[in-house]
Amino acid sequence: MAKIKREQVRNIGIIAHIDAGKTTLTERILFYTDKAHRLGEVHEGTAQMDYLAEERERGITITSAATTVPWKNHRINIIDTPGHVDFTVEVERSLRVLDGAVVVLCGVAGVQAQTETVWRQADRYEVPRLLFVNKLDRTGADFERVVRHVATRFDRKVVPLQMPWGSEKELIGAIDLVTMRALRFDVETFGKEIGDEEIPADLLEEAQLARLGMLEAIADGVDSFAEAYLEHDLDVPETTVREAIREGVLSLAFVPALCGSAFRNIGVQPVLDAVTAYLPSPIEKKAIQGIRPHDGEVITRNCTPEEPLCALLFKTIWGTQTDLGFLRLYSGTLSLSDQVLNPRTGKVERVNRMFLMHADARENIDKAEAGDIVAVVGLRHTATGDTLCPKSDPIVLEGMTFPEPVISMSVEPHSVKDKDELVRVLDLLRRDDPSFHWSLDEETGQMLISGVGELHLEVLRHRLERDFGMQVRVGEPRVAYRQSITRSAEAEEIFEKALPNRTMFAGVRLSVEHAPEVASVEIVDEIPKGEIPPILAPALISSIEGAVNGGLEQGYPMTGVRVRLLGATNREGQSNEAAFGHAAYLALQKAVKAAGPVLLEPVMTFEIACPMEFLAGVNADLAGRRATVQSLVTDEDPALIRGLVPLSEVFGYTTTLRSLSQGRASISVEPNSYQPVSGPAAGK
């Protein structure tokens, strides 16, 4: 690809709820930018961006896929992300490194549960975005209704830049409110040829009113445009309008909305035009800030090749034949054979090969510069969220947070001799997917794999079998419970045991307190100096860490707890690491019992779209599942039911819901929080 300036680069993501049409939109983009010579279709299993066998079989995106396309003297780096909540980690790490996003919404369903999730993720990273209201050729599609829903659900001003030309099956194009021209997408050329026409007379008045609303909305969000609008009214110069839209998008004052049907090849090229016209280049984003490792000083890196290298590894793909790491370069230059530092591990890595990616195809390159997103081979000691930088000028960027697993199941190899290989493969999968955990149950010897949903675990199991050739047996999915406490308590324990040749002795005093702001357990060492030899302290802390990760009460990991180490008793010649480890465990066990232990279960946010005729039956069923309905929207059919429900109550619920609604209702769920178990489940 020809060299271009950084201001002509766009790093964007395509994000949405599942089945809104993200991958179809991306496939059309590949076709119209000549990166593909035929249209890939998700429903036929021919989508290039869904390159995993699992994706093509299921017709959904599981892993984010990157591609690079040219468009009107610009380079657009695109990441097509999954829409299913079980793979939201892919959206999280993509938005962390992207400069802009296109949010795709279904013209019928509008804002759905996962739309809210990806919107919050984009807000967290202050990502400017565009809306593409898709599937407007479907029965019941309504562009204006979807725009209103976005504005009310997210309290964000939405500015339509287009209006549909035609509706439902009669959709033929879009009216561009910036140029006041009608765009007709040619059927014979699969939408490649676009007719630029006068607005039909029967739509002219509606288009003028829509343009007036667009200009007023822009003026509300961009002060500098208000004067031009007052001066020119509807005849504001096109360049002035475009500059104001860009300013409003970059400042997050509003979100522009476009319309079409990607499947029908309508409205895709205007999305590309809007990406290059309104979304930021890498140099227009804030300079990245990080910490100097040795002194904690905040340092800044600007998006220029001349500054020291600063790159973030946001995704890895480890398999039998590949070890790709995806990097976003925030500053500096990276060349083949360069040696770079990972400040977290202290290891120096060497870049052996470098690529621009097109789904699973690779284009070799020799050098990458600030603003680029590339894949590299050779990073052996670097994981998702790590920073790479020069050894002479280290920097550590803020890491990434990922959802905690809420569901687990046992897995074991068919043959005992394959156990070590299974451990190796599980470690590789853990490195790929930070939302996946695995552990070994010390009592039963079972391996447990944990994820954020049933589909997540099912796909991981298939990866074990298909990608790594592992034959495994799996158990039934089960809820990943947690333990916590309800009050503070203090305990002291003396461990003393006479052995044939010597006596073991140690004493530990500690306290526990409920700390809901702590993600798992925080250990604070307040033992006065001199009470314990420094060499024995790690054993004490290690024992507590092991206990809180599943060694107390009902055997579940603890969360929301702060442990303070208050004192220790030591006898020369009798106190060692094992003694202090035992004493710490016993003291913690006593303190937790006195602190009101409580069992926690994962609670999910749910949204059900249910036809009105089945609403009563679905509501009655939810009442028996310990669900809390927080809102019920019956203004339109289908009705929307939103609320909270324990994860244990919705295992396999999709089948039940279909039965209750003759297959017409649908549900989406996502993790919300951990809450005390109620009802019969509390006896687990």
C-alpha positions in Angstrom: 0.0 0.0 0.0 1.3 3.4 -1.0 2.8 5.5 1.8 0.4 8.2 3.0 0.5 10.9 5.7 -0.7 10.2 9.2 -3.5 12.7 8.9 -4.9 10.4 6.1 -5.1 7.4 8.4 -8.3 6.3 10.2 -8.3 3.5 12.8 -11.9 2.5 13.3 -14.0 -0.3 14.7 -17.3 -1.7 13.6 -19.3 -2.3 16.7 -22.9 -3.4 17.4 -25.3 -5.9 18.9 -25.2 -9.4 17.5 -27.0 -9.7 14.1 -27.1 -5.9 13.4 -25.1 -6.4 10.3 -21.5 -5.5 11.3 -19.8 -8.1 9.3 -22.0 -7.7 6.2 -21.2 -3.9 6.3 -17.5 -4.8 6.5 -17.8 -7.3 3.6 -19.3 -4.6 1.4 -16.5 -2.2 2.4 -14.0 -4.7 1.2 -15.9 -5.1 -2.1 -16.2 -1.3 -2.8 -12.6 -0.7 -1.9 -11.5 -3.5 -4.3 -10.0 -5.5 -1.4 -12.4 -8.3 -2.4 -13.6 -9.2 -5.9 -16.8 -10.9 -4.8 -19.4 -10.2 -2.1 -18.9 -12.3 1.0 -22.1 -13.3 2.8 -22.4 -14.2 6.5 -25.4 -16.5 5.9 -23.6 -18.5 3.3 -20.5 -18.9 5.4 -18.4 -16.9 2.8 -17.6 -13.8 4.8 -13.9 -13.1 4.6 -13.8 -11.4 8.0 -15.4 -14.4 9.7 -12.4 -16.6 8.8 -12.6 -19.1 11.7 -14.5 -22.4 10.9 -16.5 -21.9 14.1 -17.6 -18.4 12.9 -18.7 -19.7 9.4 -20.6 -22.5 10.9 -22.5 -20.4 13.4 -22.8 -17.3 11.2 -21.5 -15.0 14.0 -18.3 -13.1 14.7 -16.3 -14.6 17.6 -12.9 -12.9 17.3 -12.2 -9.4 16.2 -10.6 -9.3 12.7 -8.5 -6.6 11.3 -8.2 -5.3 7.7 -6.8 -2.3 5.9 -8.5 -0.7 3.0 -7.8 2.3 0.8 -10.5 5.0 0.2 -10.1 8.3 -1.6 -6.4 8.9 -0.7 -6.9 7.6 2.9 -5.9 4.3 4.6 -8.7 2.9 6.8 -7.6 0.3 9.4 -10.8 -1.5 10.3 -11.5 -3.9 13.2 -14.7 -5.9 12.8 -15.8 -6.9 16.3 -18.1 -9.6 17.7 -21.7 -8.6 18.8 -22.3 -11.5 21.2 -21.9 -10.5 24.8 -19.8 -13.6 25.5 -17.0 -12.1 23.4 -17.2 -8.5 24.6 -13.6 -8.7 25.6 -12.8 -8.4 21.9 -14.7 -5.2 21.7 -13.1 -3.9 24.9 -9.5 -4.3 23.7 -10.3 -3.1 20.2 -11.9 0.2 21.4 -8.9 0.7 23.7 -6.6 1.3 20.6 -9.0 2.7 18.1 -9.6 6.4 17.2 -13.2 6.1 16.0 -16.1 3.7 15.6 -19.1 3.0 13.4 -22.0 1.8 15.5 -24.4 -0.4 13.5 -28.0 -0.6 14.5 -30.8 -2.7 13.1 -33.5 -0.5 11.6 -36.2 -2.7 13.2 -34.8 -3.6 16.6 -33.0 -0.3 17.2 -31.0 -0.1 20.4 -30.4 -3.6 21.9 -28.7 -4.9 25.0 -25.3 -5.3 23.5 -25.6 -1.9 21.8 -25.7 -0.4 25.3 -22.6 -2.4 26.3 -20.5 -1.3 23.3 -21.7 2.3 23.7 -20.5 2.4 27.3 -17.2 0.9 26.2 -16.8 3.6 23.5 -17.7 6.3 26.1 -15.0 4.9 28.5 -12.3 5.4 26.0 -13.9 8.7 24.6 -14.1 7.2 21.1 -15.9 9.5 18.5 -18.5 7.6 16.6 -20.9 7.5 13.7 -24.2 5.6 13.5 -25.2 3.5 10.6 -28.9 2.4 10.8 -28.9 -0.8 8.8 -31.5 -3.2 7.5 -34.0 -0.4 6.5 -35.3 -2.7 3.8 -36.8 -4.9 6.5 -40.6 -4.9 7.3 -41.1 -2.6 10.3 -37.8 -0.7 9.9 -38.0 3.0 10.9 -35.0 5.3 10.7 -36.4 8.1 12.7 -37.6 5.8 15.5 -34.1 4.3 15.9 -32.5 7.8 16.0 -34.9 8.8 18.7 -34.1 5.6 20.7 -30.4 6.3 20.6 -30.9 9.9 21.7 -33.1 8.9 24.6 -31.3 5.8 25.8 -27.8 7.3 25.7 -28.7 11.0 26.4 -26.7 11.9 23.4 -27.6 14.3 20.6 -27.9 12.5 17.3 -27.7 14.4 14.0 -29.1 12.6 10.9 -27.0 13.4 7.8 -29.4 11.4 5.6 -32.9 10.3 5.3 -34.0 7.1 3.6 -35.2 7.2 0.0 -38.0 4.7 0.0 -39.0 2.3 2.8 -38.8 -1.4 3.6 -38.8 -3.4 0.3 -39.0 -0.2 -1.7 -35.8 1.3 -0.3 -33.6 2.4 -3.2 -31.2 4.9 -1.7 -30.7 7.9 0.6 -31.2 11.6 0.5 -28.0 13.4 1.5 -29.0 16.4 3.7 -25.5 17.9 3.5 -25.4 18.1 -0.4 -29.2 18.0 -0.8 -28.9 15.3 -3.5 -30.6 11.9 -3.9 -28.2 8.9 -4.0 -29.5 5.9 -5.9 -27.5 2.6 -5.6 -27.4 0.6 -8.8 -28.7 -3.0 -8.4 -26.9 -4.3 -11.5 -23.4 -3.4 -10.2 -24.2 -4.5 -6.6 -24.3 -0.9 -5.5 -20.9 0.1 -6.9 -22.5 2.6 -9.3 -24.2 5.5 -7.4 -26.6 7.8 -9.2 -26.4 11.4 -7.9 -29.8 12.9 -8.7 -32.1 15.8 -7.9 -34.3 15.1 -4.9 -37.7 13.8 -6.1 -40.4 16.5 -5.9 -42.5 14.4 -3.5 -39.6 14.3 -1.0 -38.3 17.8 -1.4 -40.3 19.4 1.4 -39.6 16.6 3.8 -35.9 16.8 2.9 -35.8 20.6 3.5 -37.4 20.1 6.9 -34.9 17.4 7.7 -32.0 19.6 6.6 -33.3 22.4 8.8 -33.3 20.1 11.8 -29.8 18.9 10.9 -28.4 22.5 10.8 -30.1 23.5 14.0 -28.7 20.4 15.8 -25.2 21.2 14.5 -25.5 24.8 15.6 -26.6 23.6 19.1 -23.4 21.5 19.4 -20.9 23.7 17.7 -20.8 27.4 18.7 -18.7 28.5 15.8 -21.2 27.2 13.4 -24.2 29.0 15.0 -23.0 32.3 13.5 -22.7 30.9 10.0 -26.1 29.3 10.3 -27.7 32.6 11.4 -26.1 34.4 8.5 -26.9 31.9 5.7 -29.9 29.9 7.0 -30.5 26.9 4.8 -27.8 28.0 2.3 -24.8 27.5 4.6 -21.8 26.5 2.4 -21.3 22.7 2.2 -17.6 23.0 3.4 -18.7 25.0 6.4 -21.3 22.3 7.3 -18.8 19.5 6.9 -16.2 21.3 9.1 -18.8 21.9 11.8 -19.9 18.2 11.7 -16.3 17.2 12.1 -15.8 19.5 15.0 -18.9 18.2 16.7 -17.9 14.6 16.2 -14.4 15.1 17.5 -15.6 17.0 20.6 -18.2 14.3 21.2 -20.9 17.0 21.1 -23.1 14.8 18.9 -23.2 11.6 16.8 -24.0 11.8 13.1 -26.4 9.1 11.7 -26.5 7.6 8.2 -28.9 5.0 6.8 -29.1 2.1 4.4 -29.1 -1.7 4.0 -25.7 -3.3 3.7 -27.2 -6.6 2.5 -29.0 -4.8 -0.3 -25.8 -2.8 -1.1 -27.4 0.5 -0.2 -25.6 3.3 1.8 -22.2 1.8 2.4 -19.9 4.2 0.4 -21.3 7.2 2.3 -20.2 5.5 5.5 -16.7 5.4 4.1 -16.9 9.0 3.1 -18.1 9.9 6.6 -15.3 8.0 8.2 -12.7 9.9 6.3 -14.5 13.3 6.6 -15.6 13.2 10.3 -13.7 10.7 12.3 -10.2 11.6 13.7 -6.8 10.7 12.4 -4.3 9.4 14.9 -2.7 12.8 15.3 -6.0 14.4 16.3 -6.5 12.2 19.3 -5.0 13.2 22.7 -1.4 12.5 23.2 -1.0 9.2 25.1 0.2 9.3 28.7 2.0 6.7 30.6 4.2 6.1 33.7 8.0 5.9 33.8 8.5 2.5 35.5 11.4 3.4 37.9 10.0 6.6 39.4 6.3 6.7 38.5 6.5 10.0 36.7 3.8 10.7 34.2 5.2 11.1 30.7 3.5 11.9 27.4 4.1 10.5 23.9 2.9 12.4 20.8 1.8 10.6 17.6 5.0 11.2 15.6 7.7 8.8 14.3 10.4 11.0 15.8 9.5 10.3 19.4 10.6 7.2 21.3 8.6 4.0 20.5 5.4 3.5 22.5 3.2 0.6 21.5 0.4 -1.4 23.2 -0.2 -5.1 22.6 -4.0 -5.4 22.5 -4.5 -8.8 21.1 -2.7 -12.1 20.6 -3.4 -15.2 18.6 -1.6 -18.3 19.8 -2.1 -21.6 18.0 -0.3 -24.6 16.6 1.2 -22.6 13.7 0.9 -19.0 14.6 2.0 -16.6 17.3 0.6 -13.2 16.2 0.6 -10.1 18.4 -1.4 -7.1 17.4 0.2 -3.7 18.2 -1.1 -0.1 18.2 1.8 2.3 17.8 1.2 5.5 19.7 4.6 7.0 18.9 7.9 6.2 17.3 8.9 3.7 14.7 9.1 -0.1 14.7 11.2 -2.0 12.2 12.0 -5.6 11.6 14.6 -7.1 13.9 14.1 -4.2 16.4 14.6 -5.2 20.0 12.1 -3.7 22.4 11.5 -3.8 26.1 8.4 -5.1 27.9 8.6 -3.1 31.2 6.2 -5.4 33.0 8.3 -8.5 32.6 11.7 -6.8 32.1 12.2 -9.0 29.0 13.6 -7.7 25.7 11.6 -8.9 22.7 12.7 -9.1 19.0 10.3 -8.4 16.1 10.9 -11.2 13.6 8.1 -10.4 11.1 5.5 -7.7 10.7 2.3 -7.5 8.8 -0.8 -5.5 7.8 -3.6 -7.9 8.3 -6.6 -8.7 6.1 -8.6 -11.1 8.3 -6.3 -14.2 8.3 -4.3 -13.1 5.3 -1.0 -11.1 5.8 0.8 -8.4 3.9 4.5 -8.3 4.8 5.9 -4.9 5.8 9.3 -3.8 7.0 8.4 -0.8 9.1 5.5 0.7 11.1 5.1 4.2 12.4 3.1 6.1 15.0 -0.7 5.7 14.3 -0.3 2.3 12.7 -2.0 -1.0 13.7 0.1 -4.0 12.8 0.6 -7.6 13.6 4.0 -9.0 14.6 5.7 -12.3 15.2 8.3 -13.0 17.8 6.8 -11.7 21.1 7.4 -14.6 23.4 7.0 -12.9 26.8 4.4 -10.3 26.1 0.6 -10.5 26.9 -2.5 -8.5 26.2 -2.3 -5.0 27.8 1.6 -4.9 27.8 3.5 -1.9 26.6 6.6 -2.1 24.3 9.2 0.6 24.3 12.9 1.2 24.0 15.1 0.0 26.8 16.7 3.4 27.0 13.3 5.3 27.4 10.8 3.0 29.1 7.1 3.8 29.5 4.1 1.9 30.8 0.6 2.6 29.5 -2.5 2.0 31.4 -3.6 -1.6 31.1 -7.0 -3.0 30.2 -9.8 -4.3 32.3 -11.7 -7.4 31.3 -14.9 -9.1 32.6 -14.5 -11.8 35.3 -15.7 -15.3 34.4 -19.1 -16.2 35.7 -19.5 -19.8 34.5 -17.2 -22.8 34.5 -17.1 -26.5 33.6 -14.7 -29.3 34.1 -12.4 -30.5 31.3 -10.1 -33.5 31.2 -8.1 -35.2 28.4 -9.1 -38.7 27.2 -5.6 -39.9 28.0 -3.6 -39.2 31.2 -0.4 -38.7 29.0 -2.1 -35.7 27.3 -2.6 -33.8 30.6 0.6 -31.8 30.3 -0.3 -30.9 26.7 -3.7 -29.8 27.8 -2.2 -27.5 30.4 0.1 -26.0 27.8 -2.9 -25.3 25.4 -5.0 -23.9 28.2 -2.2 -21.5 29.0 -2.1 -20.4 25.3 -5.8 -19.8 25.3 -5.6 -17.8 28.5 -2.9 -15.6 26.9 -5.2 -15.1 23.9 -8.4 -14.4 25.9 -8.1 -12.5 29.2 -11.7 -13.3 30.0 -10.9 -17.0 30.1 -9.4 -18.6 33.2 -8.5 -22.1 34.1 -7.6 -23.7 37.4 -6.9 -27.1 39.0 -9.2 -28.3 41.8 -6.7 -29.5 44.4 -9.2 -31.8 46.1 -10.7 -33.5 43.0 -7.8 -33.1 40.6 -10.3 -31.7 38.0 -9.3 -29.0 35.6 -11.9 -26.2 35.5 -12.2 -23.8 32.6 -14.1 -20.5 33.3 -15.6 -17.9 30.9 -18.3 -15.3 30.6 -21.1 -17.4 29.1 -22.1 -20.8 27.8 -21.3 -20.0 24.2 -17.9 -18.7 25.3 -17.0 -22.1 26.9 -18.5 -24.0 24.0 -16.3 -22.2 21.5 -13.3 -22.7 23.7 -13.9 -26.4 23.9 -14.2 -26.5 20.1 -11.0 -24.6 19.8 -9.3 -27.3 21.9 -10.5 -30.0 19.6 -10.3 -28.3 16.2 -7.3 -25.9 16.5 -5.1 -28.0 18.8 -6.3 -31.5 18.1 -7.1 -32.2 21.8 -9.7 -34.9 22.6 -11.4 -33.8 25.8 -14.3 -34.7 28.1 -16.3 -31.9 29.6 -18.7 -31.6 32.4 -22.0 -29.6 32.6 -21.6 -25.8 32.9 -21.9 -24.5 36.4 -22.1 -21.1 38.0 -18.9 -19.5 39.2 -19.9 -18.5 42.8 -17.8 -16.2 45.0 -17.5 -15.6 48.7 -17.4 -12.4 50.7 -18.0 -11.1 54.2 -20.5 -8.6 55.7 -18.5 -7.0 58.5 -15.0 -6.6 60.0 -13.3 -9.1 62.3 -9.9 -9.7 63.8 -8.3 -13.0 64.7 -5.0 -14.4 66.0 -3.8 -17.9 65.6 -0.8 -19.8 67.0 0.4 -22.8 65.0 2.6 -25.2 67.0 3.4 -28.7 66.1 5.9 -31.1 67.5 7.8 -33.2 65.0 10.3 -36.0 65.7 13.3 -33.9 65.4 12.0 -30.3 66.0 9.0 -28.1 66.8 7.3 -25.8 64.3 5.9 -22.6 65.6 4.4 -19.4 64.3 1.8 -16.8 65.3 -0.2 -14.5 63.1 -2.6 -11.7 63.9 -4.8 -10.2 61.1 -8.1 -8.5 60.4 -10.6 -8.7 57.5 -13.0 -6.0 56.4 -15.7 -5.8 53.8 -14.3 -3.7 50.9 -16.7 -3.7 47.9 -14.4 -1.4 45.9 -11.8 -4.2 45.8 -12.2 -6.5 42.7 -10.9 -9.6 44.5 -8.8 -9.4 47.7 -6.4 -6.8 48.8 -3.6 -7.7 51.3 -2.1 -4.9 53.4 1.1 -5.7 55.3 1.1 -3.7 58.6 3.3 -6.1 60.6 5.8 -4.0 62.6 9.4 -4.3 61.5 11.3 -6.9 63.4 8.4 -9.2 64.3 9.1 -11.5 61.5 12.3 -12.2 59.4 11.9 -10.6 56.0 12.6 -13.9 54.3 9.4 -15.5 55.8 7.0 -12.7 54.8 6.4 -14.0 51.3 5.2 -17.4 52.6 2.7 -15.7 54.9 1.2 -13.6 52.0 1.3 -16.6 49.6 -0.7 -18.7 52.1 -3.4 -16.0 52.3 -3.5 -15.6 48.5 -4.0 -19.4 48.1 -6.8 -19.4 50.8 -8.8 -16.5 49.4 -8.7 -18.1 45.9 -10.7 -21.0 47.0 -9.4 -22.5 50.2 -12.0 -21.2 52.7 -15.5 -22.1 53.7 -17.3 -23.4 50.6 -14.2 -23.4 48.4 -15.1 -20.5 46.2 -12.8 -17.5 45.5 -13.3 -14.5 47.8 -14.1 -11.0 46.5 -14.5 -7.5 48.1 -12.3 -8.3 51.1 -9.3 -6.4 52.5 -6.9 -8.4 54.7 -4.6 -6.5 57.1 -1.6 -8.3 58.5 -1.3 -6.8 62.0 1.3 -8.8 63.8 3.4 -12.0 64.0 5.1 -14.1 66.6 8.4 -15.7 65.8 10.7 -18.2 67.7 14.2 -18.6 66.6 14.9 -22.1 65.3 11.2 -23.1 65.3 9.6 -20.6 62.9 9.9 -21.2 59.1 7.9 -20.6 55.9 5.6 -23.6 56.4 4.8 -22.6 60.0 3.9 -19.1 59.1 1.9 -20.3 56.1 -0.2 -22.6 58.4 -0.7 -19.9 61.0 -1.8 -17.3 58.4 -4.3 -19.8 56.9 -5.8 -20.6 60.3 -6.0 -17.0 61.4 -7.7 -16.0 58.1 -10.2 -18.9 58.5 -11.1 -17.8 62.0 -11.5 -14.1 61.0 -13.7 -14.9 58.0 -16.0 -17.1 60.1 -16.4 -14.2 62.5 -17.0 -11.7 59.7 -20.3 -12.9 58.5 -19.4 -15.0 55.4 -21.8 -14.8 52.5 -22.1 -16.7 49.2 -22.3 -14.5 46.1 -23.7 -15.4 42.7 -23.3 -13.7 39.3 -26.4 -11.7 38.4 -27.0 -10.8 34.8 -28.6 -7.9 33.1 -31.2 -9.2 30.6 -33.3 -7.8 27.8 -36.2 -9.7 26.3 -38.0 -8.7 23.1 -41.4 -10.3 23.4 -44.5 -10.0 21.2 -47.3 -8.5 23.2 -49.5 -11.7 22.9 -47.0 -13.7 24.8 -46.0 -11.1 27.4 -48.1 -12.4 30.3 -46.6 -15.9 30.1 -43.0 -14.7 29.8 -43.5 -12.4 32.8 -44.9 -15.2 34.9 -42.0 -17.4 34.0 -39.5 -14.7 34.9 -41.1 -14.3 38.4 -40.3 -17.9 39.1 -36.6 -17.4 38.2 -35.8 -14.8 40.9 -35.8 -12.1 38.2 -36.2 -8.4 39.0 -37.9 -6.6 36.2 -36.6 -3.0 36.1 -38.5 -1.7 33.1 -41.2 -2.8 30.7 -41.6 -0.9 27.5 -45.0 -1.6 25.7 -45.2 1.4 23.5 -44.4 -0.8 20.5 -44.7 -4.5 19.6 -42.5 -6.4 20.5 -42.4 -5.2 24.1 -39.0 -4.9 25.8 -38.5 -6.4 29.3 -35.3 -5.3 31.0 -34.0 -6.4 34.4 -31.7 -8.6 36.5 -31.7 -12.3 36.9 -29.3 -14.8 38.6 -27.1 -16.6 36.0 -28.1 -20.0 37.4 -31.8 -19.3 36.5 -31.1 -18.7 32.8 -29.0 -21.8 31.9 -30.7 -23.0 28.7 -33.4 -20.4 29.0 -33.4 -19.6 25.3 -35.2 -22.9 24.6 -37.8 -22.2 27.2 -38.4 -18.7 25.9 -38.9 -20.0 22.4 -41.4 -22.5 23.7 -43.3 -19.7 25.6 -43.4 -17.5 22.5 -43.7 -19.9 19.6 -40.1 -19.0 18.7 -40.7 -15.3 18.3 -39.2 -13.8 21.5 -35.4 -13.4 22.0 -33.2 -12.7 25.0 -29.7 -11.2 25.5 -27.8 -11.2 28.8 -24.6 -9.8 30.1 -22.8 -9.9 33.4 -23.9 -7.2 35.9 -22.6 -7.9 39.4 -22.2 -10.4 42.2 -24.9 -10.4 44.8 -25.8 -12.6 47.8 -27.5 -15.8 46.9 -31.2 -15.8 47.9 -33.8 -18.5 48.2 -33.1 -22.2 48.0 -29.9 -21.6 46.1 -28.4 -20.1 49.3 -27.8 -23.5 50.6 -25.2 -24.4 48.0 
